[in-house]
Each structure stands twice: as structure tokens, then as C-alpha cells.
Amino acid sequence: MRAAFRTIAAMVLVPGGALVAQVTAVKAGKFVDVEAGTVLSDQVILIKDGKVTAVGAKLAIPADAKVIDLSQMTVMPGLLDMHSHLIGNWVNDPEPLHELDRTAAEEAYLSIPNAKTVLMEGFTTVRDVGTYRALIDVAMRDAIARGDFPGPRMFVAGAYVTITGGAGAMTGVSPDVTLPWDMTYGVANSPWEVRERVRRLASNGANLIKVLVTGAILTHNSNHLAREFTLEELQAAVDEANNFGLKVAAHGHNVNGIKNAIRAGVASIEHGSFLDSEAVAMMKAKGTYLVPTLEVHSCIQANALLPGDFHAHDSIAKIHMESFRRAVKAGVKIAYGTDNPVCNFKYPGREFELMVQYGMTPMQALQAATVSAADLLGQSALVGSIKPGKYADLIAVAGDPIKNIAIMQNVQFVMKAGVVYKQ
């Protein structure tokens, strides 16, 4: 009903009683053209039926248009986070074993506020890359799309595809404990099992496939330097995913596991903590995206609630930053990712500062969260820039993020598909 009310509110009555969609005109004092990599002044954005119809400096504004005056602000496209986990409450309860204390329904209700928080910080689209409880992300995506509650446009993995006892598996439990079905949904241990898991995820509504090709830092009994999945298993994942029109994202710390994932043809490497020159060259040659998630290290170090064994790997932060710098210098394609909820949902804009600190220009960092992210997602026709025919996803900040990227932590206006959520 809320979605219907918003639609009706955007209509106007014309003679004869017909309802027509009202035009919205946004006046932008500064306008970040992320496709061109430039900042323009005094632009007008016309919006109808949730999409942009025109952008320009001297556009005529219809007399009956609803005008939103952002002439004192900098306007840019809604942001895209390519590495989020909206399910759960990791910051306040970072022990994975506590997933066993809640039902799937409890987990779903617990996660609803996360969606609104991320949207209000300017992220109108996210790629959600896995959950311990399979398919809750699919349900959240669909609930947001129906208008049940506010949140970003979601593209979801459905579950982690991982080996037995691997990163993304529910580890640390006694061997005689039988886990619920949704915590073992993505476990696979051969090329044919991987294909079966991909088929199952595709049939249950996943938008992408997430494989974990190395151990993880935040998983009990896991070695982040271990390679997980063989090349043949990863090739099976990519081939089967492509058969369903899906891309594969690969969690990777260890460089040998990362190289196998690149060889197999994954679309993106998540984290990329230990990238050597060969791995960077391979990514550049294949067009593989890096989703770096740099800020996660400071979030781990600051979280006193983390189990003790999760703090053992703080030393990799410096190596990770240098890997990122190496990738930027080589021209590897990079898309923005936060790894929420390891970091607080309220501060997804902090990643921008680290990206700039370790080699990107402010414009490149903004492009990573807009046009580049949209390209990785395969949604460039609809999101990632403010152009006619695309969703009217707009955000605004006070000040110039090209001069001070920290401004991106204080988004003051949010519009998603023509609907204003924050003003």
C-alpha cells in the first residue's frame, strides 16, 4: 500500500479525470558527470515515472512540475555497494555461532533496519554477496521491491558456495551437531556438486553466484592463506553460472586461490588481499574486477566483541593496502565494496577515503561506486549515472567531494527511482 500511495502522490489529475505522472525537476548546483569524469554547474534533471527523462543546463521546467531545489549542493548518481551483507547484525554480535541462537525468521526481521540505514547513506543499489542462512537475501530483495519497507535495490547471491568446512561454511560447531538445511545449502566438493549448487541457486532466484576460493579471516578454524576449491571446480561454477546468465564473485585472500579464480573466468575478486604482480597482470588482461573492501581492517581492529581468533590476522592490512595500490597503478578495473556488516551500516562512505589514500583520485573513487559498479553488476543501462532512460537514483552532498572525499560520509539527500527518501 505504501508503494501505491507513493505512486498516486506522483500523479496529477487532468481535465476529463485522467491521471498522468507528474514531472519532477531537480535543480543541481553542481552535477557530477561520472561517465565523463567532470563536474558541471547549474544542471536541471527532469524525472517522470521513476526515470530520468532529460539532463541539461537550460532545460525548460514544466509549469506543473514538482521542483526540488538542490542548487546549493553537489548532485551525483545513487551509489552502488558491490560487497554488502544486509542479513544479520554482525557489528553488535560478531560471533558466527550465534546464528544458531536465532531462527531464520528472527534473522530476517533483525535485518530489516539494515536495508533502510544503507539506503539513507546514499546507496540505492547493492550487490549482496552471501548469507549463512540461505535465501533470506532473496526474500529481502523481493520485499523491498514490493515496497514492504525501504531499502536499496538488491542483487543477491542466495548463499555462499563453499567447500565443507571452508570460508562461508558454519564452522566451529561440534561434529555431532546437525546444522539446519539453510546453513549447508551452498556446500559443494566436486565440479558436479558445484554445478548442482549453482543450478539450485539459480532456480531459487539468485542474481549472482558467490564462491569462496580461499580461507577467511572471520571464520572459525579457517586459514586465510589456504586455497579452497580446485581450478576444475571453479571452472564448473563459472560455466554453469554463465549458462543461467549469472556472474561469479570470488572471495579471495591467498594469491594462488585468486589466480585460479581469474583463470576460471570469475567476474570479480572480493578483497584481493595478497595480489602479486602476476595476479594483477592477469586481472588487467582478463578484465576481472577488484572489489577491495579496504576499511574492513579498521573495523575488525576496533571491534572488541570479536572472538579472539579473529584478531590474529590484523597484520595483513598493510599488505592489503599495497595490493590495492598495485592494482590501481596497473589500471585494474575496481568497483566499490564495503563488506558491511563487518563495518557499521551507518558509515558505508568511509571506504572512499581509503581508496583515495591508497592511489585513486576522488573522481575515480566515485566512479568505482557508480559507473564501474554498474558495469560489474551488468546493469549499466539502468543505474550508475544520471542519464535519460535510467532510474532516477540521485544523492546530494554539501560541498565538493572532488576536493574533500570525506564529504561522502554525510549524504544529505537520497532519491531512489524518483522517490525521495531523505531530504
C-alpha positions in Angstrom: 0.0 0.0 0.0 2.8 2.4 0.8 4.2 1.8 -2.7 0.8 2.5 -4.2 0.4 5.7 -2.2 3.8 7.0 -3.4 2.7 6.3 -7.0 -0.6 8.1 -6.6 1.1 11.0 -4.9 3.3 11.4 -8.0 0.2 11.7 -10.3 -1.8 14.8 -11.2 -5.4 15.0 -12.4 -6.0 16.4 -15.8 -9.3 17.6 -17.4 -11.5 14.6 -18.0 -10.4 12.9 -14.9 -7.3 11.0 -16.2 -4.3 10.6 -14.0 -0.9 11.3 -15.5 2.5 11.1 -14.0 3.9 14.4 -12.7 7.3 15.6 -13.8 9.9 16.3 -11.1 12.6 18.8 -11.8 15.8 18.7 -9.7 18.0 21.8 -9.8 21.6 20.8 -9.2 24.2 23.5 -8.2 27.0 21.1 -9.0 26.5 17.9 -11.0 29.0 15.0 -11.1 29.0 13.5 -14.5 30.7 10.2 -13.6 30.7 9.0 -17.2 32.7 11.9 -18.4 34.6 12.4 -15.2 33.7 16.0 -14.9 31.7 18.3 -12.6 29.2 20.6 -14.2 27.3 23.6 -12.8 23.6 24.6 -12.8 22.1 21.5 -14.3 18.4 20.5 -14.3 17.3 16.9 -14.1 13.8 16.0 -15.3 12.2 12.9 -13.9 9.0 11.1 -14.8 7.7 7.6 -13.8 10.8 7.0 -11.7 13.3 7.5 -14.5 15.4 10.4 -15.8 13.9 12.0 -19.0 16.4 14.8 -19.6 19.5 16.4 -18.1 20.9 19.8 -19.1 21.9 23.4 -18.2 19.0 25.2 -19.8 16.1 22.8 -19.7 12.6 24.2 -19.6 10.8 23.2 -16.5 7.1 22.4 -17.0 4.8 24.7 -15.2 3.2 21.9 -13.2 6.4 20.2 -12.3 7.4 19.4 -8.7 10.7 21.3 -8.2 13.4 20.1 -5.8 16.0 22.8 -5.3 19.5 21.4 -4.7 21.2 24.4 -6.2 23.4 24.8 -3.1 24.5 21.1 -3.3 26.5 18.7 -5.3 24.3 16.1 -7.0 25.5 12.7 -8.3 24.1 9.2 -9.1 22.9 7.0 -6.3 25.8 4.9 -5.0 26.3 1.2 -5.6 27.9 -1.2 -3.0 29.2 -4.3 -4.7 30.1 -6.2 -1.4 27.4 -6.0 1.2 25.8 -8.4 3.6 22.5 -6.9 4.7 21.4 -10.0 6.6 22.3 -10.1 10.3 23.8 -7.8 12.9 27.5 -8.5 12.8 28.7 -5.3 14.4 26.8 -5.9 17.6 27.1 -9.7 17.5 30.1 -10.8 15.5 30.2 -14.4 16.6 29.0 -16.6 13.7 27.9 -19.4 16.0 25.2 -17.1 17.4 23.4 -17.7 14.1 22.4 -20.9 15.7 20.6 -19.0 18.5 18.1 -17.5 16.1 15.5 -18.9 13.7 15.6 -17.9 10.0 12.5 -15.7 10.7 14.3 -13.9 13.5 17.3 -13.3 11.3 15.1 -11.8 8.6 13.3 -9.4 10.9 16.6 -8.5 12.6 17.9 -7.4 9.2 15.2 -5.1 8.1 16.7 -1.9 9.7 20.0 -2.6 7.8 18.3 -2.0 4.5 16.9 1.4 5.5 20.2 2.5 7.0 22.2 1.7 3.9 19.7 3.5 1.6 19.7 6.6 3.8 23.5 6.8 3.4 23.1 7.1 -0.3 23.5 3.5 -1.5 20.5 3.0 -3.8 21.7 -0.4 -5.2 23.7 -3.1 -3.6 25.1 -6.5 -4.6 24.6 -8.7 -1.5 27.3 -11.4 -1.6 26.1 -14.1 0.7 24.5 -15.1 4.0 24.8 -18.0 6.3 21.0 -18.5 6.2 20.3 -19.3 2.6 17.7 -17.3 0.6 16.9 -14.7 3.3 18.5 -12.2 1.0 16.2 -13.3 -1.9 13.2 -12.6 0.4 14.6 -9.2 1.4 15.2 -8.2 -2.2 11.6 -9.1 -3.1 10.1 -7.4 0.0 11.9 -4.1 -0.8 10.9 -4.3 -4.5 7.2 -4.7 -3.3 7.5 -1.6 -1.1 7.1 -3.5 2.2 9.9 -1.4 3.7 12.6 1.0 2.4 15.9 -0.3 1.2 18.3 -0.3 -1.7 17.7 -2.2 -5.0 19.3 -5.6 -4.2 21.1 -8.2 -6.4 21.7 -11.2 -4.3 23.8 -14.4 -4.1 21.3 -16.5 -2.2 24.1 -18.4 -0.2 27.8 -18.9 -0.1 29.1 -21.6 -2.4 32.0 -23.2 -0.4 33.7 -26.4 0.4 33.0 -28.5 3.5 34.5 -26.6 6.5 35.5 -23.7 4.3 35.1 -20.0 4.4 31.4 -19.2 4.4 30.5 -22.5 6.0 29.2 -22.6 9.5 32.3 -23.9 11.3 33.3 -24.2 14.9 30.4 -26.4 15.9 30.8 -29.9 17.4 31.0 -32.7 14.8 27.9 -34.3 16.2 25.7 -31.2 15.6 23.4 -31.4 12.6 23.1 -28.0 11.0 19.8 -26.7 9.5 19.4 -27.1 5.7 19.9 -23.4 5.1 23.3 -23.4 6.6 24.6 -26.1 4.4 22.8 -25.1 1.2 25.9 -24.0 -0.7 28.4 -26.7 0.3 30.0 -28.5 -2.6 33.0 -30.7 -3.0 33.4 -31.6 -6.7 32.8 -30.0 -10.1 29.4 -31.7 -10.4 28.4 -30.8 -6.9 29.3 -27.2 -7.7 27.2 -27.3 -10.8 24.2 -28.7 -8.8 24.5 -25.9 -6.2 24.7 -23.2 -8.9 21.6 -24.7 -10.6 19.8 -24.8 -7.3 20.6 -21.2 -6.5 19.6 -20.0 -10.0 16.3 -21.8 -9.7 15.6 -20.1 -6.3 16.2 -16.6 -7.6 19.9 -15.7 -7.1 21.2 -12.9 -9.2 24.8 -13.9 -9.0 27.0 -16.7 -7.6 29.4 -16.2 -4.8 32.3 -18.7 -4.4 34.9 -18.7 -1.7 38.2 -19.6 -3.2 40.4 -19.2 -0.1 40.0 -19.4 3.6 38.6 -16.4 5.5 39.8 -14.1 8.3 36.4 -14.1 10.1 35.6 -17.8 10.1 36.4 -20.2 12.9 39.1 -22.8 12.1 39.8 -21.2 8.7 43.2 -20.3 7.3 43.0 -17.3 5.1 46.2 -18.5 3.3 44.6 -21.8 2.3 43.4 -22.3 -1.3 39.9 -23.6 -1.4 38.2 -25.1 -4.5 40.2 -26.5 -7.3 40.5 -24.9 -10.7 38.2 -27.5 -12.2 35.5 -26.7 -9.5 35.8 -23.0 -10.2 35.6 -23.6 -14.0 32.4 -25.6 -13.3 30.9 -22.7 -11.2 31.6 -20.1 -13.9 30.4 -22.3 -16.8 27.2 -23.2 -15.0 26.6 -19.7 -13.8 27.1 -18.3 -17.3 24.6 -20.8 -18.6 22.0 -19.1 -16.4 23.2 -15.6 -17.3 24.8 -15.1 -13.9 28.2 -13.7 -13.0 30.5 -15.2 -10.3 32.1 -13.2 -7.5 35.1 -14.8 -5.8 36.2 -14.2 -2.2 39.9 -14.4 -2.2 42.9 -13.6 0.1 45.5 -16.2 -0.9 47.1 -15.3 -4.2 47.1 -18.9 -5.6 43.4 -19.2 -5.0 42.8 -15.8 -6.6 44.8 -16.8 -9.7 42.7 -20.0 -10.1 39.6 -17.8 -9.9 40.9 -15.4 -12.5 41.8 -18.4 -14.8 38.3 -19.8 -14.3 36.8 -16.5 -15.5 35.1 -15.0 -12.4 33.7 -11.5 -12.8 35.3 -10.1 -9.6 37.8 -10.8 -6.9 36.5 -9.8 -3.5 39.1 -8.4 -1.1 42.2 -9.4 -3.1 44.4 -9.1 0.0 47.5 -10.7 -1.4 47.9 -9.7 -5.0 51.3 -10.1 -6.6 52.3 -8.6 -9.9 51.3 -11.7 -11.9 47.8 -11.7 -10.4 47.4 -8.0 -11.1 48.5 -8.6 -14.7 46.1 -11.5 -15.1 43.2 -9.3 -13.8 44.1 -6.5 -16.1 44.3 -8.8 -19.1 41.0 -10.6 -18.4 39.1 -7.5 -17.3 38.5 -9.0 -13.9 37.1 -6.5 -11.3 38.7 -6.0 -7.9 36.2 -5.2 -5.1 38.8 -4.2 -2.4 36.9 -3.7 0.9 39.7 -1.8 2.5 38.1 -0.4 5.6 37.2 -3.8 7.0 40.6 -4.0 8.7 40.0 -0.9 10.9 36.5 -2.2 11.7 38.0 -5.6 12.8 40.6 -3.9 15.0 38.0 -1.6 16.6 35.5 -4.4 17.4 36.2 -5.5 20.9 33.4 -8.1 20.7 35.2 -10.2 18.1 36.2 -13.7 19.1 39.9 -13.9 20.0 41.0 -15.9 17.0 39.5 -13.3 14.6 42.1 -10.7 15.7 45.1 -12.9 14.8 45.3 -11.5 11.2 45.5 -7.7 11.7 48.9 -7.7 10.2 47.5 -8.3 6.7 46.1 -4.8 6.5 49.3 -3.2 5.3 49.7 -5.9 2.6 46.1 -5.5 1.5 46.6 -1.7 1.1 49.7 -2.2 -1.0 47.9 -4.9 -3.1 45.2 -2.3 -3.8 47.7 0.4 -4.7 49.4 -2.0 -7.1 46.1 -2.8 -8.8 45.2 0.9 -9.2 48.6 1.7 -10.7 48.2 -1.2 -13.2 44.8 0.0 -14.3 42.8 -3.0 -12.9 39.0 -2.3 -13.0 37.8 -1.5 -9.5 34.3 -1.5 -8.0 33.3 -0.1 -4.6 32.5 -2.5 -1.8 32.2 -2.1 2.0 31.9 -5.6 3.5 29.0 -4.4 5.6 28.2 -5.5 8.3 31.8 -6.1 9.4 31.8 -2.3 9.3 28.9 -0.4 10.6 26.0 0.0 8.2 25.8 3.7 9.2 29.2 4.5 7.7 29.5 2.9 4.2 31.1 6.1 2.8 34.3 5.6 4.8 35.7 3.3 2.1 36.1 6.3 -0.2 38.8 7.9 1.9 41.0 4.8 1.9 40.6 4.3 -1.8 41.9 7.9 -2.3 44.6 7.5 0.3 46.0 4.4 -1.5 46.1 5.6 -5.0 42.8 6.6 -6.6 41.7 10.1 -7.4 38.4 11.3 -5.8 36.7 11.1 -9.2 38.0 7.5 -9.7 36.7 6.5 -6.3 33.2 8.0 -7.2 33.3 6.2 -10.5 34.1 2.9 -8.7 30.8 3.4 -6.7 28.8 4.3 -9.8 29.6 3.6 -13.4 32.2 0.9 -12.7 30.0 -0.9 -10.2 27.0 -0.8 -12.6 29.2 -2.4 -15.3 30.3 -5.2 -12.9 26.7 -5.7 -12.0 25.6 -5.8 -15.6 23.1 -3.0 -15.0 24.7 -0.1 -16.8 21.5 0.6 -18.8 19.6 1.3 -15.6 21.9 2.6 -12.9 25.3 4.1 -12.3 24.9 7.5 -13.9 22.2 10.2 -14.4 21.1 9.8 -18.0 17.8 9.7 -19.8 16.2 6.3 -19.5 17.9 5.3 -16.3 16.4 5.1 -12.9 16.2 8.4 -11.1 18.6 7.4 -8.4 20.1 10.7 -7.1 22.0 11.7 -4.0 23.4 15.1 -2.9 26.1 16.3 -0.5 27.0 19.8 0.8 30.4 20.7 -0.6 32.7 19.3 -3.3 33.7 15.6 -2.9 36.4 16.1 -5.6 38.2 18.4 -3.2 37.2 16.6 0.0 36.2 13.0 -0.4 35.3 12.7 3.3 32.1 14.6 2.4 30.7 11.3 1.1 30.2 10.3 4.7 27.4 12.9 5.0 24.9 12.3 2.3 22.0 14.7 2.8 19.6 13.9 0.0 18.6 10.5 -1.3 16.2 9.7 -4.2 15.6 6.1 -5.5 13.6 5.6 -8.7 12.1 9.1 -8.4 11.0 8.7 -4.7 12.7 10.9 -2.1 13.7 9.0 1.0 16.0 11.6 2.6 15.8 15.4 2.3 
